[in-house]
Amino acid sequence: MTRRKIQIKKIDNTTARQVTFSKRRRGLFKKAQELSTLCDAEIALVVFSATGKLFEFTSSSVQQVIERHHLLSSDFDKLNHPSLELQSFCMSQLESSTSAALSKEIAEKTHELRKLRGEELQELNMKELQELEKLLGSGLRRVRDAKGSQLMQENKRLKQVMMENRQVQTLELEQGQSSEPIGDFIHSDPSQDHDSSDISLKLGLAFPSGI
């Protein structure tokens, strides 16, 4: 006859629940003792019944096992959450490594710039000199292209300015001509007419007609 499998759920009957608790507790403690003896394991079991009664089993001391548990938990937390000193040390190492990498890169770029200026060329072999020559040639072509483009833009701007100046001068000339009078009037001075008549009379007196 096979044993009937008990469904794992809370036992509603209080008496049956207490009986099952006692049997399972004794079986659990027996298994813990066997595990401790067979495998030399340090085990501590603490069980509270539904009524609040304490039952415990330990291979050495419950307090000793609990303290060991707290110690291991503290070490585990330190590994997962490094201390401020450890974080500061890691940041310092990272900054030092980054600074060293930047310093190396700056030194390399400075050395390349000196070579482009024609300095420290005696350290280069033939292949490096040829590569430097190609680099300078391509750079010179880019400079010429940029300079030509700027000259074209400047010439275009100057032509535009000259054209605008001519238009302004033409407009000013046209406005000046339209403001001048069409003709000049000649005014005779009465005093001059009187003088000329006096001269004629004088000449008539001095040289009579017929002479």
Backbone as a printed PyTorch tensor [residue, N CA C, xyz], in Angstrom:
tensor([[[  0.8440,  -1.1870,   0.0000],
         [  0.0000,   0.0000,   0.0000],
         [  0.8880,   1.2500,   0.0000]],

        [[  0.6910,   2.1260,  -0.9900],
         [  1.5150,   3.3280,  -1.1280],
         [  0.9860,   4.4440,  -0.2280]],

        [[  1.9210,   5.3040,   0.1810],
         [  1.5350,   6.4410,   1.0150],
         [  0.8450,   7.4980,   0.1740]],

        [[ -0.1790,   8.0690,   0.7110],
         [ -0.9230,   9.0990,   0.0140],
         [ -0.1530,  10.4080,   0.0800]],

        [[  0.0300,  11.0180,  -1.0760],
         [  0.7650,  12.2730,  -1.1380],
         [ -0.0750,  13.3990,  -0.5580]],

        [[  0.5340,  14.1020,   0.3880],
         [ -0.1680,  15.1900,   1.0490],
         [ -0.0100,  16.4760,   0.2290]],

        [[ -1.1040,  17.1410,   0.0210],
         [ -1.0610,  18.4120,  -0.6930],
         [ -0.4200,  19.4790,   0.1810]],

        [[  0.5400,  20.2210,  -0.4220],
         [  1.2760,  21.2190,   0.3470],
         [  0.4370,  22.4880,   0.4220]],

        [[ -0.2460,  22.6570,   1.5320],
         [ -1.0090,  23.8510,   1.8450],
         [ -1.2510,  23.8770,   3.3400]],

        [[ -1.7370,  24.9880,   3.8410],
         [ -1.9470,  25.1170,   5.2690],
         [ -3.0280,  24.1340,   5.7120]],

        [[ -2.7120,  23.4410,   6.8280],
         [ -3.6520,  22.4750,   7.3800],
         [ -4.6630,  23.2420,   8.2370]],

        [[ -5.9170,  23.1110,   7.8910],
         [ -6.9510,  23.8760,   8.5870],
         [ -7.2120,  23.3340,   9.9910]],

        [[ -7.1500,  22.0130,  10.1610],
         [ -7.4150,  21.4220,  11.4640],
         [ -6.2440,  21.7060,  12.3960]],

        [[ -6.5330,  22.3040,  13.5740],
         [ -5.4880,  22.7230,  14.4910],
         [ -4.7180,  21.5290,  15.0550]],

        [[ -5.4230,  20.4770,  15.4340],
         [ -4.7600,  19.3020,  16.0110],
         [ -3.8680,  18.6280,  14.9940]],

        [[ -4.4120,  18.4490,  13.7830],
         [ -3.6250,  17.8080,  12.7350],
         [ -2.4060,  18.6620,  12.3860]],

        [[ -2.5760,  19.9740,  12.4420],
         [ -1.4600,  20.8740,  12.1320],
         [ -0.3490,  20.7670,  13.1720]],

        [[ -0.7080,  20.6410,  14.4420],
         [  0.2950,  20.5090,  15.4890],
         [  1.0300,  19.1710,  15.3960]],

        [[  0.3000,  18.1170,  15.0730],
         [  0.9230,  16.7970,  14.9300],
         [  1.9010,  16.8040,  13.7640]],

        [[  1.4730,  17.3600,  12.6570],
         [  2.3480,  17.4230,  11.4830],
         [  3.5840,  18.2810,  11.7530]],

        [[  3.4100,  19.3510,  12.5330],
         [  4.5550,  20.2170,  12.8690],
         [  5.5940,  19.4440,  13.6820]],

        [[  5.1190,  18.7020,  14.6470],
         [  6.0460,  17.9490,  15.4980],
         [  6.8080,  16.9000,  14.6990]],

        [[  6.0870,  16.1730,  13.8380],
         [  6.7480,  15.1380,  13.0510],
         [  7.7570,  15.7370,  12.0710]],

        [[  7.3420,  16.7350,  11.3530],
         [  8.2430,  17.3430,  10.3580],
         [  9.4390,  18.0340,  11.0360]],

        [[  9.2190,  18.6250,  12.2130],
         [ 10.3190,  19.2900,  12.9060],
         [ 11.3730,  18.2690,  13.3200]],

        [[ 10.9370,  17.1520,  13.8730],
         [ 11.8860,  16.1200,  14.2900],
         [ 12.6310,  15.5630,  13.0830]],

        [[ 11.8890,  15.3920,  11.9710],
         [ 12.5520,  14.8960,  10.7670],
         [ 13.5680,  15.9120,  10.2240]],

        [[ 13.1970,  17.2080,  10.2810],
         [ 14.1110,  18.2500,   9.7990],
         [ 15.3790,  18.2970,  10.6500]],

        [[ 15.2270,  18.2200,  11.9680],
         [ 16.3880,  18.2520,  12.8500],
         [ 17.2670,  17.0130,  12.6320]],

        [[ 16.6510,  15.8590,  12.3940],
         [ 17.4060,  14.6350,  12.1440],
         [ 18.2190,  14.7540,  10.8700]],

        [[ 17.6180,  15.3100,   9.8220],
         [ 18.3430,  15.4930,   8.5630],
         [ 19.4990,  16.4820,   8.7370]],

        [[ 19.2770,  17.5400,   9.5380],
         [ 20.3360,  18.5110,   9.7780],
         [ 21.4970,  17.8810,  10.5290]],

        [[ 21.1820,  17.0110,  11.5290],
         [ 22.2350,  16.3350,  12.2760],
         [ 23.0240,  15.4010,  11.3800]],

        [[ 22.3320,  14.6530,  10.4980],
         [ 23.0150,  13.7550,   9.5750],
         [ 23.9170,  14.5380,   8.6210]],

        [[ 23.4200,  15.6790,   8.1120],
         [ 24.2220,  16.4880,   7.2040],
         [ 25.4700,  17.0310,   7.8910]],

        [[ 25.3280,  17.4420,   9.1360],
         [ 26.4630,  17.9540,   9.8860],
         [ 27.4960,  16.8700,  10.1520]],

        [[ 27.0220,  15.6730,  10.4880],
         [ 27.9430,  14.5860,  10.8110],
         [ 28.6260,  14.0510,   9.5590]],

        [[ 27.8540,  13.8340,   8.5040],
         [ 28.4130,  13.2420,   7.2960],
         [ 29.3490,  14.1960,   6.5420]],

        [[ 28.9830,  15.4590,   6.5280],
         [ 29.7310,  16.4180,   5.6930],
         [ 30.5440,  17.4190,   6.5010]],

        [[ 30.5850,  17.2670,   7.8180],
         [ 31.3190,  18.1780,   8.6900],
         [ 30.8760,  19.6260,   8.4310]],

        [[ 29.5680,  19.8050,   8.3280],
         [ 29.0050,  21.1360,   8.0740],
         [ 28.5740,  21.7630,   9.3830]],

        [[ 28.6640,  23.0810,   9.4410],
         [ 28.2260,  23.8310,  10.6170],
         [ 26.8100,  24.3190,  10.3620]],

        [[ 25.8780,  23.8180,  11.1440],
         [ 24.4610,  24.0340,  10.8740],
         [ 23.7910,  24.5940,  12.1190]],

        [[ 22.8590,  25.5320,  11.8770],
         [ 22.0250,  26.0620,  12.9520],
         [ 20.6170,  26.2140,  12.4130]],

        [[ 19.6500,  25.6190,  13.1130],
         [ 18.2430,  25.7060,  12.7310],
         [ 17.4690,  26.3700,  13.8600]],

        [[ 16.6710,  27.3440,  13.5010],
         [ 15.8190,  28.0380,  14.4630],
         [ 14.3960,  27.9960,  13.9280]],

        [[ 13.4620,  27.4580,  14.7050],
         [ 12.0820,  27.2770,  14.2670],
         [ 11.1520,  27.8120,  15.3520]],

        [[ 10.1740,  28.5850,  14.9260],
         [  9.1210,  29.0670,  15.8200],
         [  7.8050,  28.4260,  15.3780]],

        [[  7.1120,  27.8740,  16.3420],
         [  5.8170,  27.2590,  16.0360],
         [  4.7660,  28.3410,  15.8690]],

        [[  3.5610,  27.9360,  15.5140],
         [  2.4620,  28.8830,  15.3230],
         [  2.0950,  29.5720,  16.6360]],

        [[  2.3820,  28.9060,  17.7440],
         [  2.0910,  29.4980,  19.0460],
         [  3.2440,  30.3420,  19.5780]],

        [[  4.3500,  30.4260,  18.8050],
         [  5.4750,  31.2380,  19.2100],
         [  6.5290,  30.5130,  20.0050]],

        [[  6.4580,  29.1970,  20.1120],
         [  7.4310,  28.4200,  20.8500],
         [  8.6900,  28.2180,  20.0050]],

        [[  9.8610,  28.3540,  20.6520],
         [ 11.1410,  28.2810,  19.9550],
         [ 11.6960,  26.8550,  19.9980]],

        [[ 12.1680,  26.3960,  18.8400],
         [ 12.8790,  25.1250,  18.7200],
         [ 14.1460,  25.4170,  17.9080]],

        [[ 15.2590,  24.8510,  18.3430],
         [ 16.5110,  25.1050,  17.6580],
         [ 17.3920,  23.8730,  17.6630]],

        [[ 18.2380,  23.8060,  16.6190],
         [ 19.2500,  22.7540,  16.5300],
         [ 20.5140,  23.4030,  15.9670]],

        [[ 21.6560,  23.0340,  16.5130],
         [ 22.9220,  23.5490,  16.0210],
         [ 24.0020,  22.5000,  16.2040]],

        [[ 24.9240,  22.5030,  15.3000],
         [ 26.0420,  21.5710,  15.4050],
         [ 27.1040,  22.0730,  16.3600]],

        [[ 27.1120,  23.3580,  16.6550],
         [ 28.0840,  23.9220,  17.5940],
         [ 27.3570,  24.8710,  18.5470]],

        [[ 27.1100,  26.1150,  18.0600],
         [ 26.4060,  27.0990,  18.8700],
         [ 25.6190,  28.0100,  17.9260]],

        [[ 24.3880,  28.2610,  18.2790],
         [ 23.5520,  29.1230,  17.4530],
         [ 24.1560,  30.5210,  17.3530]],

        [[ 24.6070,  31.0480,  18.4680],
         [ 25.2000,  32.3790,  18.4830],
         [ 26.4450,  32.4340,  17.6140]],

        [[ 27.2690,  31.4000,  17.6710],
         [ 28.4900,  31.3550,  16.8710],
         [ 28.1640,  31.3160,  15.3770]],

        [[ 27.1630,  30.5380,  15.0190],
         [ 26.7680,  30.4480,  13.6060],
         [ 26.1990,  31.7740,  13.1190]],

        [[ 25.4080,  32.4260,  13.9640],
         [ 24.8120,  33.7140,  13.5830],
         [ 25.8990,  34.7670,  13.3920]],

        [[ 26.8780,  34.7960,  14.3170],
         [ 27.9760,  35.7610,  14.1860],
         [ 28.7770,  35.5070,  12.9110]],

        [[ 29.0020,  34.2510,  12.6280],
         [ 29.7200,  33.9310,  11.3870],
         [ 28.9230,  34.3790,  10.1730]],

        [[ 27.6020,  34.2220,  10.2280],
         [ 26.7330,  34.6670,   9.1310],
         [ 26.8130,  36.1910,   8.9500]],

        [[ 26.7670,  36.9230,  10.0610],
         [ 26.8580,  38.3780,   9.9860],
         [ 28.1990,  38.8240,   9.4030]],

        [[ 29.2760,  38.1480,   9.7860],
         [ 30.6030,  38.5020,   9.3010],
         [ 30.7040,  38.2980,   7.7890]],

        [[ 30.2070,  37.1590,   7.3290],
         [ 30.2530,  36.8950,   5.8860],
         [ 29.3510,  37.8560,   5.1190]],

        [[ 28.1960,  38.1840,   5.6890],
         [ 27.2940,  39.1310,   5.0250],
         [ 27.9270,  40.5140,   4.9290]],

        [[ 28.6550,  40.9140,   5.9750],
         [ 29.3280,  42.2180,   5.9590],
         [ 30.4230,  42.2560,   4.8970]],

        [[ 31.1910,  41.1740,   4.8020],
         [ 32.2360,  41.1100,   3.7650],
         [ 31.6220,  41.1330,   2.3780]],

        [[ 30.5000,  40.4670,   2.2140],
         [ 29.8370,  40.4520,   0.9090],
         [ 29.3510,  41.8410,   0.5200]],

        [[ 28.8160,  42.5790,   1.5020],
         [ 28.3520,  43.9450,   1.2290],
         [ 29.5190,  44.8510,   0.8510]],

        [[ 30.6620,  44.6530,   1.4750],
         [ 31.8230,  45.4640,   1.1440],
         [ 32.2930,  45.2100,  -0.2850]],

        [[ 32.1780,  43.9550,  -0.7020],
         [ 32.5750,  43.6470,  -2.0810],
         [ 31.6110,  44.2750,  -3.0810]],

        [[ 30.3200,  44.2490,  -2.7520],
         [ 29.3260,  44.8320,  -3.6610],
         [ 29.2910,  46.3470,  -3.5910]],

        [[ 29.6270,  46.9150,  -2.4160],
         [ 29.6110,  48.3620,  -2.2310],
         [ 30.9640,  48.7900,  -1.6850]],

        [[ 31.9230,  49.0750,  -2.5460],
         [ 33.2680,  49.4340,  -2.0900],
         [ 33.2250,  50.6680,  -1.2020]],

        [[ 34.1730,  50.7410,  -0.3030],
         [ 34.2620,  51.8750,   0.6050],
         [ 34.6930,  53.1160,  -0.1570]],

        [[ 34.5530,  54.2590,   0.5060],
         [ 34.9440,  55.5210,  -0.1130],
         [ 36.4290,  55.5480,  -0.4100]],

        [[ 37.2230,  54.9380,   0.4890],
         [ 38.6650,  54.9050,   0.2560],
         [ 38.9930,  54.1060,  -0.9990]],

        [[ 38.3100,  52.9560,  -1.1550],
         [ 38.5670,  52.1320,  -2.3250],
         [ 38.1020,  52.8360,  -3.5940]],

        [[ 36.9450,  53.4860,  -3.5250],
         [ 36.4620,  54.2280,  -4.6850],
         [ 37.4130,  55.3650,  -5.0400]],

        [[ 37.9080,  56.0710,  -4.0280],
         [ 38.8470,  57.1540,  -4.2690],
         [ 40.1300,  56.6350,  -4.8990]],

        [[ 40.5910,  55.4820,  -4.4120],
         [ 41.8090,  54.8920,  -4.9830],
         [ 41.5980,  54.5030,  -6.4420]],

        [[ 40.4540,  53.9060,  -6.7330],
         [ 40.1620,  53.5140,  -8.1190],
         [ 40.0680,  54.7390,  -9.0260]],

        [[ 39.4120,  55.7930,  -8.5330],
         [ 39.3180,  57.0120,  -9.3330],
         [ 40.6880,  57.6350,  -9.5590]],

        [[ 41.5330,  57.5920,  -8.5310],
         [ 42.8760,  58.1400,  -8.6690],
         [ 43.6740,  57.3680,  -9.7100]],

        [[ 43.5440,  56.0310,  -9.6690],
         [ 44.2530,  55.2070, -10.6540],
         [ 43.7420,  55.4800, -12.0620]],

        [[ 42.4250,  55.6500, -12.1880],
         [ 41.8550,  55.9280, -13.5010],
         [ 42.3210,  57.2770, -14.0290]],

        [[ 42.3090,  58.2990, -13.1510],
         [ 42.7570,  59.6180, -13.5740],
         [ 44.2400,  59.6050, -13.9440]],

        [[ 45.0370,  58.8560, -13.1800],
         [ 46.4640,  58.7640, -13.4820],
         [ 46.6910,  58.1010, -14.8300]],

        [[ 45.9280,  57.0330, -15.0900],
         [ 46.0560,  56.3470, -16.3740],
         [ 45.6320,  57.2450, -17.5290]],

        [[ 44.5190,  57.9810, -17.3340],
         [ 44.0480,  58.8930, -18.3760],
         [ 45.0450,  60.0170, -18.6210]],

        [[ 45.6150,  60.5460, -17.5390],
         [ 46.5950,  61.6230, -17.6680],
         [ 47.8370,  61.1480, -18.4020]],

        [[ 48.2720,  59.9180, -18.0960],
         [ 49.4480,  59.3750, -18.7770],
         [ 49.1770,  59.1920, -20.2690]],

        [[ 47.9650,  58.7210, -20.6040],
         [ 47.6190,  58.5300, -22.0140],
         [ 47.5690,  59.8650, -22.7530]],

        [[ 46.9980,  60.8910, -22.1050],
         [ 46.9340,  62.2190, -22.7180],
         [ 48.3230,  62.8110, -22.9000]],

        [[ 49.1820,  62.6380, -21.9170],
         [ 50.5470,  63.1590, -22.0180],
         [ 51.2980,  62.4960, -23.1650]],

        [[ 51.0980,  61.2070, -23.3160],
         [ 51.7460,  60.4890, -24.4130],
         [ 51.2400,  60.9820, -25.7650]],

        [[ 49.9300,  61.1790, -25.8560],
         [ 49.3520,  61.6550, -27.1200],
         [ 49.8460,  63.0620, -27.4550]],

        [[ 49.9460,  63.9300, -26.4350],
         [ 50.4320,  65.2900, -26.6590],
         [ 51.8790,  65.2650, -27.1250]],

        [[ 52.6890,  64.3970, -26.5260],
         [ 54.0950,  64.2970, -26.9300],
         [ 54.2140,  63.8270, -28.3840]],

        [[ 53.3800,  62.8600, -28.7740],
         [ 53.4190,  62.3710, -30.1550],
         [ 52.9980,  63.4600, -31.1450]],

        [[ 51.9330,  64.1960, -30.8070],
         [ 51.4760,  65.2620, -31.6990],
         [ 52.5040,  66.3860, -31.7890]],

        [[ 53.1610,  66.6930, -30.6820],
         [ 54.1960,  67.7240, -30.7060],
         [ 55.3580,  67.2990, -31.5770]],

        [[ 55.7270,  66.0320, -31.4860],
         [ 56.8180,  65.5210, -32.3160],
         [ 56.4500,  65.5790, -33.8020]],

        [[ 55.2060,  65.2300, -34.1330],
         [ 54.7570,  65.3060, -35.5290],
         [ 54.7600,  66.7520, -36.0230]],

        [[ 54.3500,  67.6820, -35.1730],
         [ 54.3520,  69.0950, -35.5590],
         [ 55.7690,  69.5960, -35.8200]],

        [[ 56.7060,  69.1730, -35.0180],
         [ 58.0940,  69.5660, -35.2390],
         [ 58.6210,  69.0250, -36.5650]],

        [[ 58.2270,  67.8250, -36.8940],
         [ 58.6500,  67.2650, -38.1780],
         [ 58.0520,  68.0610, -39.3330]],

        [[ 56.7940,  68.4750, -39.1860],
         [ 56.1840,  69.2830, -40.2410],
         [ 56.8650,  70.6370, -40.3820]],

        [[ 57.4380,  71.1250, -39.2970],
         [ 58.1730,  72.3930, -39.3500],
         [ 59.5970,  72.2220, -39.8700]],

        [[ 59.9900,  70.9750, -40.1300],
         [ 61.3420,  70.7350, -40.6260],
         [ 62.3510,  70.5110, -39.5240]],

        [[ 61.8740,  70.2480, -38.2880],
         [ 62.7740,  70.0350, -37.1690],
         [ 62.8960,  68.5380, -36.8720]],

        [[ 64.0320,  68.1670, -36.2980],
         [ 64.2930,  66.7910, -35.8740],
         [ 64.1490,  65.7950, -37.0240]],

        [[ 64.5440,  66.2010, -38.2260],
         [ 64.4380,  65.3190, -39.3900],
         [ 65.5700,  64.3000, -39.4420]],

        [[ 66.6290,  64.5410, -38.7010],
         [ 67.7620,  63.6260, -38.7540],
         [ 67.4220,  62.2720, -38.1370]],

        [[ 66.3500,  62.2120, -37.3550],
         [ 65.9530,  60.9410, -36.7470],
         [ 65.1460,  60.0630, -37.7010]],

        [[ 64.7040,  60.6100, -38.8190],
         [ 63.8330,  59.8770, -39.7350],
         [ 64.6360,  59.0940, -40.7540]],

        [[ 64.1100,  57.9280, -41.1420],
         [ 64.7180,  57.1610, -42.2230],
         [ 64.1160,  57.5870, -43.5580]],

        [[ 64.5270,  56.9230, -44.6210],
         [ 64.0990,  57.3250, -45.9620],
         [ 62.5910,  57.1760, -46.1300]],

        [[ 62.0380,  56.0900, -45.6430],
         [ 60.5970,  55.8650, -45.7990],
         [ 59.8040,  56.9310, -45.0560]],

        [[ 60.2180,  57.2560, -43.8310],
         [ 59.5180,  58.2760, -43.0610],
         [ 59.6380,  59.6490, -43.7150]],

        [[ 60.8000,  59.9230, -44.3350],
         [ 60.9600,  61.2010, -45.0350],
         [ 60.0430,  61.2850, -46.2490]],

        [[ 59.9000,  60.1690, -46.9750],
         [ 59.0050,  60.1540, -48.1280],
         [ 57.5540,  60.3470, -47.7000]],

        [[ 57.1640,  59.7080, -46.6090],
         [ 55.7950,  59.8890, -46.1180],
         [ 55.5680,  61.3300, -45.6730]],

        [[ 56.5780,  61.9230, -45.0500],
         [ 56.4660,  63.3160, -44.6320],
         [ 56.3560,  64.2350, -45.8420]],

        [[ 57.0910,  63.9170, -46.9000],
         [ 57.0330,  64.7260, -48.1250],
         [ 55.6450,  64.6620, -48.7530]],

        [[ 55.0520,  63.4720, -48.7750],
         [ 53.7000,  63.3240, -49.3100],
         [ 52.6990,  64.1080, -48.4620]],

        [[ 52.8720,  64.0330, -47.1580],
         [ 51.9630,  64.7520, -46.2720],
         [ 52.0600,  66.2540, -46.4740]],

        [[ 53.2710,  66.7550, -46.6060],
         [ 53.4500,  68.1840, -46.8430],
         [ 52.8870,  68.5980, -48.1990]],

        [[ 53.0820,  67.7400, -49.2210],
         [ 52.5500,  68.0560, -50.5510],
         [ 51.0360,  68.1510, -50.5550]],

        [[ 50.3730,  67.1840, -49.9060],
         [ 48.9100,  67.2340, -49.8590],
         [ 48.4340,  68.4330, -49.0570]],

        [[ 49.1550,  68.7470, -47.9780],
         [ 48.7790,  69.9190, -47.1890],
         [ 48.9540,  71.2060, -47.9590]],

        [[ 50.0440,  71.2930, -48.7720],
         [ 50.2810,  72.4890, -49.5750],
         [ 49.1950,  72.6620, -50.6290]],

        [[ 48.7600,  71.5630, -51.2210],
         [ 47.6800,  71.6510, -52.2100],
         [ 46.3890,  72.1400, -51.5680]],

        [[ 46.0970,  71.6670, -50.3960],
         [ 44.8870,  72.1290, -49.7110],
         [ 44.9810,  73.6180, -49.3820]],

        [[ 46.1860,  74.0630, -48.9990],
         [ 46.3680,  75.4860, -48.7030],
         [ 46.1660,  76.3150, -49.9570]],

        [[ 46.7170,  75.8630, -51.0900],
         [ 46.5430,  76.6000, -52.3460],
         [ 45.0840,  76.6600, -52.7650]],

        [[ 44.3950,  75.5360, -52.6250],
         [ 42.9770,  75.5230, -52.9950],
         [ 42.1820,  76.4910, -52.1160]],

        [[ 42.4550,  76.4710, -50.8250],
         [ 41.7390,  77.3740, -49.9270],
         [ 42.0680,  78.8320, -50.2400]],

        [[ 43.3380,  79.1090, -50.5490],
         [ 43.7370,  80.4780, -50.8690],
         [ 43.0870,  80.9460, -52.1650]],

        [[ 43.0570,  80.0680, -53.1860],
         [ 42.4090,  80.4310, -54.4410],
         [ 40.9350,  80.7110, -54.2670]],

        [[ 40.2830,  79.8910, -53.4420],
         [ 38.8630,  80.1090, -53.1920],
         [ 38.6250,  81.4440, -52.5020]],

        [[ 39.4710,  81.7870, -51.5350],
         [ 39.3310,  83.0640, -50.8470],
         [ 39.5790,  84.2400, -51.7840]],

        [[ 40.5690,  84.1190, -52.7080],
         [ 40.8410,  85.1900, -53.6680],
         [ 39.6600,  85.4020, -54.6030]],

        [[ 39.0470,  84.3160, -55.0480],
         [ 37.8760,  84.4370, -55.9160],
         [ 36.7400,  85.1390, -55.2050]],

        [[ 36.5250,  84.7830, -53.9500],
         [ 35.4690,  85.4420, -53.1840],
         [ 35.7670,  86.9310, -52.9930]],

        [[ 37.0510,  87.2760, -52.7510],
         [ 37.4250,  88.6650, -52.5510],
         [ 37.2580,  89.4710, -53.8420]],

        [[ 37.6680,  88.8900, -54.9930],
         [ 37.4890,  89.5780, -56.2740],
         [ 36.0140,  89.8120, -56.5840]],

        [[ 35.2150,  88.8150, -56.2770],
         [ 33.7750,  88.9550, -56.5090],
         [ 33.1990,  90.0710, -55.6570]],

        [[ 33.6560,  90.1550, -54.4180],
         [ 33.1640,  91.2010, -53.5350],
         [ 33.6030,  92.5900, -54.0090]],

        [[ 34.8680,  92.6980, -54.4710],
         [ 35.3690,  93.9870, -54.9560],
         [ 34.6080,  94.4360, -56.2050]],

        [[ 34.3240,  93.5070, -57.1120],
         [ 33.5550,  93.8470, -58.3030],
         [ 32.1650,  94.3480, -57.9270]],

        [[ 31.5710,  93.7210, -56.9550],
         [ 30.2440,  94.1370, -56.5170],
         [ 30.2910,  95.5450, -55.9420]],

        [[ 31.3460,  95.8230, -55.1280],
         [ 31.4740,  97.1460, -54.5360],
         [ 31.6890,  98.2070, -55.6200]],

        [[ 32.5550,  97.9210, -56.6360],
         [ 32.8050,  98.8750, -57.7180],
         [ 31.5380,  99.1430, -58.5190]],

        [[ 30.7570,  98.1140, -58.7640],
         [ 29.5180,  98.2830, -59.5140],
         [ 28.5330,  99.1640, -58.7360]],

        [[ 28.4520,  98.9280, -57.4350],
         [ 27.5600,  99.7480, -56.6230],
         [ 28.0280, 101.2080, -56.6040]],

        [[ 29.3420, 101.4420, -56.5410],
         [ 29.8650, 102.8150, -56.5540],
         [ 29.5440, 103.5200, -57.8720]],

        [[ 29.6750, 102.8070, -58.9870],
         [ 29.3540, 103.3950, -60.2910],
         [ 27.8800, 103.7650, -60.3780]],

        [[ 27.0280, 102.8930, -59.8660],
         [ 25.6040, 103.1870, -59.8930],
         [ 25.2920, 104.4260, -59.0620]],

        [[ 25.9520, 104.5580, -57.9160],
         [ 25.7320, 105.7330, -57.0640],
         [ 26.2100, 107.0010, -57.7590]],

        [[ 27.4020, 106.9440, -58.4140],
         [ 27.9280, 108.1130, -59.1150],
         [ 27.0280, 108.5230, -60.2770]],

        [[ 26.5300, 107.5370, -61.0270],
         [ 25.6310, 107.8340, -62.1490],
         [ 24.3530, 108.4920, -61.6520]],

        [[ 23.8180, 107.9930, -60.5590],
         [ 22.5920, 108.5670, -60.0180],
         [ 22.8330, 109.9910, -59.5310]],

        [[ 23.9530, 110.2390, -58.8820],
         [ 24.2570, 111.5880, -58.4150],
         [ 24.4390, 112.5480, -59.5810]],

        [[ 25.0910, 112.1000, -60.6730],
         [ 25.2970, 112.9360, -61.8440],
         [ 23.9700, 113.3080, -62.4940]],

        [[ 23.0880, 112.3470, -62.6230],
         [ 21.7780, 112.6150, -63.2280],
         [ 20.9710, 113.5900, -62.3770]],

        [[ 21.0200, 113.4220, -61.0720],
         [ 20.2930, 114.3440, -60.2040],
         [ 20.8740, 115.7500, -60.2640]],

        [[ 22.2130, 115.9060, -60.4280],
         [ 22.8440, 117.2140, -60.5130],
         [ 22.4840, 117.9390, -61.7920]],

        [[ 22.4390, 117.2410, -62.9090],
         [ 22.0790, 117.8580, -64.1910],
         [ 20.6360, 118.3300, -64.2020]],

        [[ 19.7530, 117.5930, -63.6160],
         [ 18.3320, 117.9820, -63.6220],
         [ 18.0890, 119.2090, -62.7560]],

        [[ 18.9570, 119.5230, -61.7960],
         [ 18.7540, 120.6730, -60.9200],
         [ 19.3210, 121.9720, -61.4990]],

        [[ 20.1350, 121.9580, -62.6190],
         [ 20.6990, 123.1740, -63.2160],
         [ 19.6600, 123.9300, -64.0540]],

        [[ 19.7010, 125.3360, -64.1830],
         [ 18.7420, 126.0950, -65.0240],
         [ 18.9800, 125.8250, -66.4940]],

        [[ 17.9060, 125.9480, -67.2960],
         [ 18.0070, 125.6630, -68.7380],
         [ 18.8720, 126.7030, -69.4320]],

        [[ 18.7290, 128.0000, -69.1470],
         [ 19.5350, 129.0390, -69.8140],
         [ 19.8950, 130.1380, -68.8500]],

        [[ 20.8900, 130.9080, -69.1860],
         [ 21.3130, 132.0230, -68.3510],
         [ 20.7880, 133.3150, -68.9750]],

        [[ 20.2890, 134.1850, -68.1360],
         [ 19.8170, 135.4890, -68.5870],
         [ 20.9120, 136.5120, -68.3880]],

        [[ 21.1040, 137.4150, -69.4060],
         [ 22.1190, 138.4610, -69.3360],
         [ 21.4280, 139.7490, -68.9250]],

        [[ 21.8540, 140.3160, -67.8240],
         [ 21.2760, 141.5450, -67.3040],
         [ 22.2140, 142.6900, -67.6360]],

        [[ 21.6390, 143.7560, -68.1770],
         [ 22.4430, 144.9610, -68.5000],
         [ 22.4320, 145.8920, -67.3140]],

        [[ 23.5800, 146.4740, -67.1210],
         [ 23.7190, 147.3920, -66.0010],
         [ 23.3560, 148.7910, -66.4790]],

        [[ 22.3260, 149.4480, -65.8890],
         [ 21.9270, 150.7880, -66.3560],
         [ 23.0500, 151.7930, -66.2780]],

        [[ 23.8890, 151.6120, -65.3080],
         [ 24.9990, 152.5610, -65.1830],
         [ 25.9390, 152.4560, -66.3650]],

        [[ 26.1080, 151.1900, -66.8920],
         [ 26.9690, 150.9970, -68.0540],
         [ 26.3360, 151.6220, -69.2970]],

        [[ 25.0260, 151.5420, -69.4840],
         [ 24.3500, 152.1730, -70.6320],
         [ 24.4950, 153.6860, -70.5630]],

        [[ 24.3780, 154.2440, -69.4040],
         [ 24.5090, 155.7010, -69.2470],
         [ 25.9110, 156.1490, -69.6090]],

        [[ 26.9120, 155.3390, -69.1750],
         [ 28.3000, 155.7090, -69.5050],
         [ 28.5470, 155.6580, -70.9890]],

        [[ 27.9950, 154.6680, -71.6520],
         [ 28.2310, 154.5490, -73.1060],
         [ 27.5650, 155.6840, -73.8640]],

        [[ 26.4090, 156.1560, -73.4250],
         [ 25.7480, 157.2710, -74.1180],
         [ 26.5220, 158.5510, -73.9100]],

        [[ 27.1030, 158.6880, -72.7290],
         [ 27.9100, 159.8830, -72.4840],
         [ 29.1330, 159.8970, -73.3750]],

        [[ 29.7380, 158.7580, -73.5670],
         [ 30.9140, 158.6790, -74.4400],
         [ 30.5480, 159.0440, -75.8670]],

        [[ 29.3750, 158.5730, -76.3330],
         [ 28.9420, 158.9160, -77.7030],
         [ 28.7200, 160.3980, -77.8500]],

        [[ 28.1460, 161.0150, -76.8830],
         [ 27.9160, 162.4760, -76.9770],
         [ 29.2240, 163.2080, -76.9820]],

        [[ 30.1380, 162.7610, -76.1710],
         [ 31.4390, 163.4300, -76.1340],
         [ 32.1510, 163.3050, -77.4680]],

        [[ 32.0870, 162.1340, -78.0620],
         [ 32.7530, 161.9090, -79.3280],
         [ 32.0780, 162.7780, -80.4260]],

        [[ 30.7490, 162.9840, -80.3260],
         [ 30.0430, 163.8140, -81.3120],
         [ 30.4190, 165.2670, -81.2080]],

        [[ 30.6510, 165.7000, -80.0340],
         [ 31.0810, 167.0510, -79.8290],
         [ 32.4890, 167.2910, -80.2970]],

        [[ 33.3050, 166.3430, -80.0520],
         [ 34.7070, 166.5450, -80.4170],
         [ 34.9460, 166.3740, -81.8900]],

        [[ 34.2320, 165.5250, -82.5460],
         [ 34.4280, 165.3290, -83.9870],
         [ 33.0900, 165.5010, -84.6720]],

        [[ 32.8740, 166.7110, -85.1930],
         [ 31.6060, 167.0090, -85.8810],
         [ 31.4680, 166.1210, -87.1010]],

        [[ 30.2840, 165.8790, -87.4990],
         [ 30.0230, 165.0350, -88.6650],
         [ 30.4550, 165.7840, -89.9250]],

        [[ 30.9510, 165.1160, -90.8980],
         [ 31.3860, 165.6830, -92.1410],
         [ 32.8340, 165.9580, -92.1860]],

        [[ 33.5430, 165.9190, -91.0870],
         [ 34.9780, 166.1440, -91.0620],
         [ 35.6570, 164.8230, -91.2480]]])
